[in-house]
Amino acid sequence: MKVILADDEIQVRRGLKMKANWEEEGFMIAGEASNGKEALQLVEEMKADVVITDVRMPVMDGIEFAGRCHREFPGVKVIVLSGYSDFDYVRSSLIEGVKDYLLKPVAPDELAGALRRVKEEIAAEKKKQLEADKMTRLVHTQLEEMKEQYILQLVKQDWTESAAERLHHFEMDFLANKENFVQFFTVELRSARYSVKELWLPFRMLCKEIAGTYEGACAFYDAGYASMIHFLQCSSDRNAFETSSMIKKVQTYAKKYLEAETVIGIGKQVSASELKTGYISALLAWSQSDPEEKSQVIDGTLHKEFYEFSPDLEKKAVNLIENGRMRECSMMIADLLNEAKTKSMLSFSFAAGRFLLLLESLAVKYDLDREQMNQTMWTCQQSIGELTSHEKVIEQLSDFAHSIIQRVNTVRSSPNGLSVVENVRRYIDQNFANEISLGTLADQFHINSAYLSELFKLHVGHTFSDYLAEVRMKHACALLKDRQLKVIDIAYLTGYSNSSYFSTVFKKHIGQTPAEYRKNAFNMAGGESR
C-alpha cells in the first residue's frame, strides 16, 4: 500500500521513515510533501492509499487537506500528526476522513499500531468491494441470460403485445419498431488445435464484446446449435448495416486470440417482424460451408426469395403433433417440403429449417431429452445443408416429430398428471417475465384449468399464482442488487406491468419493500464503502 508523508519539516519526515519497518508492515513510501497542496497532487499522481500529515503546514494545513482529501479521494486514509498543544483539540474536532491521530514526537509502537489498523480497514473495505463487484457481475450475467432468452423467444415464437416494453427494458428499442430492418449472421467456431469446449467461453465473451461496440447489434446463443454464436443487427436503413465490419472483427480476433477458425453464414435482410425468416436464412447460408477447418463466409443475401411459411401452417402442424396425429403430420411434412422443392432447392432447405425450428420449440416445451434433441437438431441441419438429401430430410423431420408425439403421450399419461405439472412448472421458470395465466397454460397444455390448478397444488405444494409470484420474486431480488436498474424496470423484467402492484407483491412475499431490500442488500455487500 502506498503512503504519502506530509510535513513541512524534512527532519520529521525522515524520522517517520525510520520509526517503522514499512515493507514488513505492508507499506511503501511513495512520496513526500511539505504542505497539503503538494500532498493532494501526490495522492492523485501516486494513487496513494494512506497519507500521514502534520496539522500545521504552510499553503494548506493538515485540517484543510484532510477535508479536501475526503471529498476528492474518499478511499484514502488520513492519519493526522499533532503537537502536544493542539492534540486534544484536533482529536476532538472529528475532522472528516481522518482515521487516526498521533502525538508528536511519534512513538514507533503507536505508528505501527496506527498502520495496522488502517491496513485492516483497507483490507476489509477491499473484501466488501470484491463481494459487491461479484454480486454486480452475477446480476449482470443473469440480466444478459434473460436478454438472450428473450431474443430467442422473439426469433422462435410469435411477437407478443408486451414485446416493445420488454425490449425497452432490455435496452433493445431498436428491435421494437417492426418497420426497422434486421440481419442475422451465424458464426461457428472450428479448431484443429484445441477442443471447441476449451475455447467456448472466451469465444462467447469475444462475440458479445464485438457486438457491444456496434449500435443496434447483439450476440446470443441457441442451445440447439452447438459451438455457434448468432449475431443480430438492426437498422432503419437497409444500407446502414455494418455486417461486413463485424464479420471481419470476429474472424480476425478469433484467429489472433484463440487461434481458431470461424465459419459464418450471412442471412437475408428482413423486417423486424420477420425474425424467423432472417434467422433461418443465416443458418441456411452457414449449412452450405465446407467441412474443412478453415475460415469461411457464405453470403445468403444472394439467394432468391424463400418459400412462404405462414403462421397458420405452423399452428396446424403444432395441432397435429400435440394431438398425436402422426400419419397426418408425416403427410404434411412431405407435402410441404415437396411443394417447396418445386420452387427451388433453397426453398426446400428454408422450409425444412423453419419446420425444424418449430419442432425444437415443441421439444423444449415437452422437455424432450436435451442431449437427444441437440443431436437430432444438428443431424437434421447437416442434412438440410446438403441440398440433395430431400427424402432423408423428410424422414428425419418425421422421425423428430414422432419422438415429440411419443413424449407428449408420455406426459399426458403420467400417473396423477405429474409430467404435465413438471412441464408447466418448467415453462413458468423459463417464461416468468411474460404474461402468464392459469387459463393460457391450461389451453397451451390441453388440460382443464380447474384440474390443472388441483394438480399443481398437489405436486408442487403451492398454488399456481403463489409459485409464479415466488419465481418472479427470486429474480426480482437478484435484479434489485444492481442499482442501475430502476424498480419499474425490474417490475417489467419480472412480468409486472405496474410497479405499484409489483411493490405490493414483493412486500407480501419478502417482508420488505423493493427499496428497503435494495438498501439492505447494498449495505451488506459493502456498497457504503464505495
C-alpha positions in Angstrom: 0.0 0.0 0.0 1.3 3.4 -0.9 1.9 6.1 1.7 2.5 9.8 1.4 4.3 11.7 4.2 3.2 15.4 4.5 5.1 17.7 6.9 6.9 21.0 6.3 9.9 19.8 8.4 12.1 17.4 6.5 13.6 16.1 9.7 10.1 14.9 10.8 9.6 13.1 7.6 13.0 11.4 7.9 12.1 10.4 11.4 8.9 8.8 10.3 10.7 6.8 7.7 13.0 5.4 10.4 10.3 4.6 13.0 8.6 1.8 11.2 9.5 -1.2 9.1 7.3 -0.1 6.3 7.9 -3.1 4.0 7.3 -5.6 6.7 4.0 -3.8 7.6 2.9 -4.0 4.0 3.5 -0.3 3.0 5.9 1.6 0.8 6.6 5.4 1.0 5.5 6.6 -2.4 6.2 10.3 -1.9 6.8 13.3 0.4 5.1 16.7 0.6 5.8 19.9 2.5 2.2 21.1 2.6 -1.3 19.9 1.9 -1.5 21.2 -1.7 1.6 19.1 -2.6 0.1 16.2 -0.8 -3.1 16.4 -2.8 -1.2 16.4 -6.0 0.8 13.3 -4.9 -2.3 11.4 -3.9 -3.7 11.8 -7.4 -0.4 11.1 -9.2 0.7 8.1 -7.0 -2.8 6.6 -6.4 -1.9 6.6 -2.7 -3.8 4.6 -0.1 -2.6 6.4 3.1 -1.4 9.9 4.0 0.3 10.8 7.2 0.1 14.6 7.6 1.0 17.2 10.2 -1.6 19.7 11.3 0.4 22.8 11.0 1.8 23.4 7.4 2.1 26.4 5.1 -0.1 27.0 2.0 -2.6 24.3 3.0 -2.6 22.9 6.6 -3.4 19.3 7.6 -7.1 20.0 8.6 -7.9 21.6 5.3 -6.0 18.9 3.5 -8.0 16.1 5.3 -11.3 17.7 4.3 -10.3 18.1 0.7 -8.8 14.6 0.5 -12.0 13.1 1.9 -14.1 14.9 -0.7 -11.9 14.3 -3.7 -10.3 10.9 -2.8 -12.8 9.3 -0.3 -10.9 5.9 -0.3 -7.7 7.4 1.0 -7.0 7.0 4.8 -5.6 10.0 6.6 -3.5 9.9 9.8 -3.0 13.3 11.5 0.1 14.2 13.5 -0.2 17.0 16.1 2.0 18.6 18.7 1.0 18.5 22.4 -0.6 21.9 22.5 -3.0 21.1 19.6 -3.5 17.4 20.2 -6.7 17.3 22.3 -8.3 20.0 20.2 -7.5 18.2 16.9 -8.6 14.8 18.2 -11.9 16.2 19.4 -12.6 18.1 16.2 -13.9 15.0 14.3 -12.3 16.1 11.0 -13.9 14.3 8.0 -11.9 11.5 6.6 -9.3 11.2 9.4 -8.8 7.6 10.6 -6.3 8.1 13.4 -4.4 10.8 15.4 -0.8 10.6 16.7 1.0 12.8 19.1 4.4 14.2 18.1 7.0 13.0 18.5 5.5 9.8 17.3 6.4 6.6 19.2 7.3 3.7 16.9 4.8 1.3 18.5 2.0 3.9 18.1 2.9 4.4 14.5 3.0 0.7 13.9 -0.4 0.2 15.6 -2.0 3.0 13.5 -0.6 1.5 10.3 -2.0 -1.9 11.2 -5.5 -0.5 12.0 -5.5 1.3 8.7 -4.3 -1.8 6.9 -7.1 -3.9 8.4 -9.7 -1.3 7.5 -8.5 -1.1 3.9 -8.4 -4.9 3.6 -12.0 -5.1 5.0 -13.2 -2.5 2.5 -11.5 -4.3 -0.4 -13.1 -7.5 0.6 -16.5 -5.8 0.7 -15.8 -4.2 -2.7 -14.9 -7.6 -4.2 -18.1 -9.0 -2.8 -20.1 -6.1 -4.2 -18.3 -6.4 -7.6 -19.0 -10.2 -7.6 -22.7 -9.5 -6.9 -22.9 -6.9 -9.7 -21.3 -9.4 -12.1 -23.8 -12.1 -11.1 -26.7 -9.7 -11.6 -25.3 -8.6 -15.0 -24.8 -12.2 -16.0 -28.4 -13.0 -15.1 -29.7 -10.0 -17.0 -27.7 -11.0 -20.0 -29.1 -14.5 -19.9 -32.6 -13.1 -19.6 -31.9 -10.9 -22.6 -30.6 -13.8 -24.7 -33.6 -15.9 -23.7 -35.9 -13.2 -24.8 -34.2 -12.7 -28.2 -34.5 -16.5 -28.8 -38.2 -16.2 -27.8 -38.7 -13.5 -30.4 -36.8 -15.4 -33.0 -38.6 -18.7 -32.5 -42.1 -17.7 -31.3 -44.7 -15.1 -32.2 -44.4 -11.4 -31.4 -46.5 -10.5 -28.3 -48.1 -7.2 -27.4 -45.7 -6.7 -24.5 -42.6 -7.1 -26.7 -42.0 -3.4 -27.2 -42.0 -2.7 -23.4 -39.7 -5.6 -22.6 -37.3 -4.7 -25.4 -37.1 -1.2 -23.9 -36.1 -2.5 -20.5 -33.5 -4.7 -22.1 -32.2 -1.6 -23.9 -33.1 -3.0 -27.3 -35.5 -0.4 -28.5 -34.0 -0.8 -32.0 -36.0 -4.1 -32.3 -39.3 -2.7 -31.1 -40.0 -0.9 -34.4 -41.3 -3.5 -36.8 -40.5 -1.2 -39.7 -36.8 -1.5 -39.0 -34.6 -4.0 -40.9 -32.8 -6.9 -39.3 -29.9 -9.1 -40.4 -28.6 -12.2 -38.8 -25.2 -13.9 -39.2 -24.3 -17.2 -37.7 -20.8 -18.0 -36.5 -19.5 -21.5 -36.0 -16.2 -22.0 -34.1 -13.8 -24.6 -35.5 -10.3 -25.5 -34.3 -7.9 -28.2 -35.2 -5.5 -27.3 -32.3 -7.9 -27.0 -29.4 -11.2 -28.5 -28.5 -14.2 -26.2 -29.0 -15.2 -26.8 -25.4 -12.0 -25.3 -24.2 -12.4 -22.2 -26.4 -16.2 -21.8 -26.0 -16.3 -19.4 -23.0 -13.7 -16.9 -24.3 -15.2 -17.2 -27.8 -18.7 -16.3 -26.4 -17.3 -13.4 -24.5 -15.4 -12.2 -27.5 -18.5 -12.2 -29.7 -20.5 -10.3 -27.0 -17.8 -7.7 -26.7 -17.7 -7.2 -30.5 -21.5 -6.9 -30.8 -21.5 -4.4 -27.9 -19.3 -2.0 -30.0 -22.0 -1.7 -32.7 -25.2 0.3 -32.5 -28.3 -1.9 -32.8 -26.4 -5.2 -32.5 -26.4 -8.1 -30.1 -25.0 -11.6 -29.9 -26.9 -14.6 -28.5 -26.6 -18.4 -28.1 -29.0 -21.1 -29.1 -28.5 -24.4 -27.3 -30.0 -26.2 -30.4 -26.8 -25.3 -32.3 -23.7 -26.3 -30.5 -20.4 -24.3 -30.9 -22.3 -21.4 -32.7 -23.0 -17.8 -31.8 -25.6 -15.8 -33.6 -25.4 -12.0 -34.3 -28.3 -9.8 -34.9 -28.1 -6.2 -36.2 -31.0 -3.8 -36.6 -31.2 -0.6 -38.6 -33.8 1.8 -40.0 -31.8 2.0 -43.2 -31.1 -1.0 -45.4 -27.8 0.5 -46.5 -26.5 1.2 -43.0 -25.7 -2.3 -41.8 -22.1 -2.9 -40.6 -22.2 -6.7 -41.0 -19.0 -6.9 -43.0 -17.1 -5.0 -40.4 -18.4 -7.2 -37.6 -17.6 -10.4 -39.5 -14.1 -9.2 -40.2 -13.5 -8.5 -36.5 -14.9 -11.9 -35.4 -12.6 -13.8 -37.8 -9.6 -11.6 -37.1 -9.9 -11.7 -33.3 -10.7 -15.5 -33.3 -7.5 -16.2 -35.2 -5.4 -13.7 -33.2 -6.6 -14.5 -29.7 -8.0 -18.1 -29.9 -6.0 -19.5 -32.8 -9.3 -20.7 -34.2 -11.2 -20.6 -37.4 -14.8 -19.3 -37.9 -17.4 -20.3 -40.5 -20.0 -17.6 -41.0 -23.4 -17.7 -42.7 -24.9 -14.3 -43.6 -28.7 -14.1 -43.6 -31.1 -12.0 -45.6 -32.2 -8.6 -44.5 -35.8 -8.8 -43.3 -38.2 -6.6 -41.4 -38.2 -6.8 -37.6 -41.5 -8.7 -37.8 -39.8 -11.5 -39.8 -37.1 -12.6 -37.4 -37.7 -16.3 -38.0 -37.1 -15.9 -41.7 -33.9 -13.9 -41.1 -32.6 -16.4 -38.6 -33.2 -19.4 -40.7 -31.7 -17.8 -43.8 -28.4 -17.3 -41.8 -28.4 -20.9 -40.7 -29.1 -22.0 -44.2 -26.2 -20.0 -45.5 -23.9 -21.5 -42.9 -25.1 -25.0 -43.7 -23.5 -24.7 -47.2 -20.0 -24.4 -45.8 -17.2 -26.8 -46.5 -16.4 -29.2 -43.6 -12.7 -28.2 -43.5 -11.1 -26.5 -40.6 -10.8 -23.1 -42.4 -12.5 -19.8 -42.0 -15.3 -19.2 -44.5 -18.1 -16.7 -45.1 -21.2 -17.8 -47.0 -23.4 -14.9 -48.2 -27.0 -15.9 -48.0 -28.2 -12.5 -49.2 -27.6 -13.6 -52.8 -30.4 -16.2 -52.6 -33.8 -15.8 -54.2 -36.9 -15.4 -52.2 -37.7 -18.3 -50.0 -40.8 -20.5 -49.6 -43.5 -18.7 -47.5 -44.1 -20.4 -44.2 -47.3 -18.9 -42.8 -48.3 -18.7 -39.1 -51.5 -20.7 -39.9 -49.3 -23.5 -41.3 -47.3 -23.6 -38.0 -50.5 -23.7 -36.0 -51.8 -26.6 -38.0 -48.5 -28.5 -37.5 -48.5 -27.9 -33.8 -52.1 -29.0 -33.5 -51.3 -32.3 -35.4 -48.3 -33.1 -33.2 -49.9 -32.2 -29.9 -53.0 -34.3 -30.7 -50.8 -37.3 -31.7 -51.8 -37.4 -35.3 -48.6 -38.8 -36.6 -49.8 -40.1 -40.0 -51.3 -36.7 -40.9 -48.2 -34.9 -39.6 -45.9 -37.0 -41.8 -48.0 -36.3 -44.8 -48.0 -32.6 -44.1 -44.2 -32.6 -43.8 -43.8 -34.4 -47.1 -46.4 -32.3 -48.9 -44.9 -29.0 -47.6 -41.3 -29.8 -48.5 -42.1 -31.4 -51.8 -44.1 -28.2 -52.8 -41.2 -26.1 -51.6 -38.8 -28.2 -53.7 -40.7 -27.4 -56.9 -39.8 -23.7 -56.4 -36.1 -24.1 -55.7 -33.7 -26.3 -53.8 -33.1 -23.4 -51.4 -36.8 -23.0 -50.8 -36.8 -26.7 -49.8 -34.0 -26.1 -47.3 -35.6 -22.9 -46.0 -39.0 -24.7 -45.4 -37.2 -27.6 -43.7 -35.2 -25.2 -41.5 -38.4 -23.4 -40.4 -40.1 -26.7 -39.6 -37.1 -27.8 -37.7 -37.3 -24.6 -35.6 -41.0 -25.4 -34.9 -40.1 -28.9 -33.8 -37.4 -27.6 -31.5 -39.8 -25.3 -29.7 -42.2 -28.2 -29.1 -39.4 -30.5 -27.9 -38.4 -27.8 -25.4 -42.0 -27.3 -24.3 -42.4 -31.0 -23.5 -38.9 -31.5 -22.1 -37.6 -33.9 -24.7 -34.2 -35.2 -23.6 -31.8 -32.3 -24.2 -28.9 -34.3 -25.5 -31.2 -36.3 -27.8 -32.8 -33.1 -29.1 -29.5 -31.3 -29.7 -28.1 -34.3 -31.6 -31.3 -34.5 -33.7 -31.2 -30.8 -34.5 -27.6 -31.0 -35.5 -28.1 -34.1 -37.7 -31.2 -32.5 -39.4 -29.4 -29.2 -40.0 -26.5 -31.1 -41.6 -28.8 -33.0 -43.9 -30.7 -29.8 -44.8 -27.4 -28.1 -45.8 -26.5 -30.9 -48.2 -29.3 -29.6 -50.6 -29.6 -33.0 -52.2 -30.9 -35.3 -49.4 -34.6 -34.4 -49.8 -36.0 -37.8 -48.8 -33.5 -38.1 -45.9 -34.6 -34.6 -44.6 -38.3 -35.5 -44.8 -37.6 -38.8 -43.0 -35.5 -37.1 -40.3 -38.1 -34.4 -39.6 -40.9 -37.0 -39.5 -38.8 -39.1 -37.0 -38.2 -36.0 -34.9 -42.0 -35.2 -34.9 -42.7 -38.8 -34.0 -40.4 -38.6 -31.0 -42.1 -35.5 -29.8 -45.5 -37.1 -30.2 -44.3 -40.0 -28.1 -43.1 -37.6 -25.4 -46.4 -35.7 -25.5 -48.3 -39.0 -24.9 -45.9 -39.9 -22.1 -46.5 -36.6 -20.4 -50.3 -36.8 -20.7 -50.5 -40.4 -19.5 -48.2 -39.9 -16.5 -49.6 -41.0 -13.1 -51.6 -38.3 -11.4 -50.5 -35.8 -14.1 -47.0 -35.3 -12.6 -45.3 -34.9 -16.0 -47.8 -32.2 -17.1 -47.2 -30.3 -13.9 -43.4 -30.5 -14.3 -43.7 -29.2 -17.8 -45.9 -26.4 -16.7 -43.5 -25.5 -13.9 -40.6 -25.6 -16.3 -42.5 -23.3 -18.6 -43.1 -20.8 -15.7 -39.4 -20.9 -14.7 -38.4 -20.0 -18.3 -41.2 -17.5 -19.1 -41.9 -15.9 -15.8 -41.4 -12.4 -17.3 -44.2 -12.9 -19.8 -47.9 -12.6 -19.2 -48.8 -16.0 -17.8 -52.2 -17.1 -16.5 -53.5 -20.5 -15.4 -56.1 -20.3 -18.3 -53.5 -19.7 -21.0 -51.2 -22.5 -19.7 -54.2 -24.9 -19.5 -55.0 -24.2 -23.1 -51.4 -24.5 -24.1 -51.0 -27.9 -22.5 -54.5 -29.1 -23.4 -55.9 -29.6 -19.9 -58.8 -28.3 -18.0 -57.8 -25.2 -15.9 -59.5 -26.3 -12.7 -57.9 -29.7 -13.0 -54.5 -28.2 -13.7 -54.9 -26.0 -10.6 -55.6 -29.0 -8.4 -52.7 -31.0 -9.9 -50.3 -28.1 -9.5 -51.2 -27.7 -5.8 -50.9 -31.4 -5.2 -47.5 -31.9 -6.8 -45.8 -28.5 -6.2 -47.2 -27.8 -2.8 -48.2 -24.2 -3.8 -51.0 -22.7 -5.8 -50.1 -21.7 -9.4 -50.3 -18.0 -8.5 -48.1 -18.3 -5.4 -45.5 -20.3 -7.3 -45.4 -17.8 -10.2 -45.0 -15.0 -7.6 -42.2 -16.8 -5.8 -40.3 -17.4 -9.1 -40.7 -13.7 -10.0 -39.6 -12.5 -6.6 -36.5 -14.7 -6.7 -35.4 -13.0 -9.9 -36.5 -9.6 -8.6 -34.3 -9.9 -5.5 -31.3 -10.7 -7.8 -32.0 -7.7 -10.1 -32.5 -5.3 -7.1 -28.9 -5.8 -6.3 -28.0 -3.8 -9.4 -28.5 -0.1 -8.5 -28.5 0.9 -12.2 -31.9 -0.8 -12.7 -35.0 1.2 -11.7 -37.7 -0.5 -9.7 -40.1 0.0 -12.6 -37.6 -1.7 -14.9 -37.3 -4.7 -12.6 -41.1 -4.9 -12.4 -41.4 -5.2 -16.2 -38.5 -7.6 -16.3 -40.2 -9.9 -13.9 -43.6 -9.9 -15.5 -45.4 -6.9 -13.8 -46.7 -4.0 -15.9 -47.4 -1.9 -12.8 -44.6 -1.0 -10.4 -47.1 -0.3 -7.5 -48.6 -3.8 -7.8 -45.1 -5.3 -8.0 -44.1 -3.5 -4.8 -47.2 -4.8 -3.0 -46.5 -8.4 -4.1 -42.8 -8.0 -3.2 -43.6 -6.7 0.3 -46.1 -9.6 0.8 -43.6 -12.3 -0.1 -40.2 -10.8 1.1 -41.4 -8.8 4.0 -39.8 -5.6 2.8 -40.4 -3.0 0.1 -38.2 -3.3 -3.0 -36.4 -0.1 -1.9 -35.8 -1.5 1.6 -34.5 -4.8 0.2 -32.1 -3.0 -2.1 -30.8 -0.7 0.6 -30.1 -3.7 3.0 -28.6 -5.8 0.2 -26.3 -2.9 -0.9 -25.2 -2.3 2.7 -24.4 -5.9 3.3 -22.4 -6.1 0.2 -20.3 -3.2 1.3 -21.8 -0.6 -1.0 -21.4 2.1 1.5 -17.6 1.7 1.2 -17.8 3.0 -2.3 
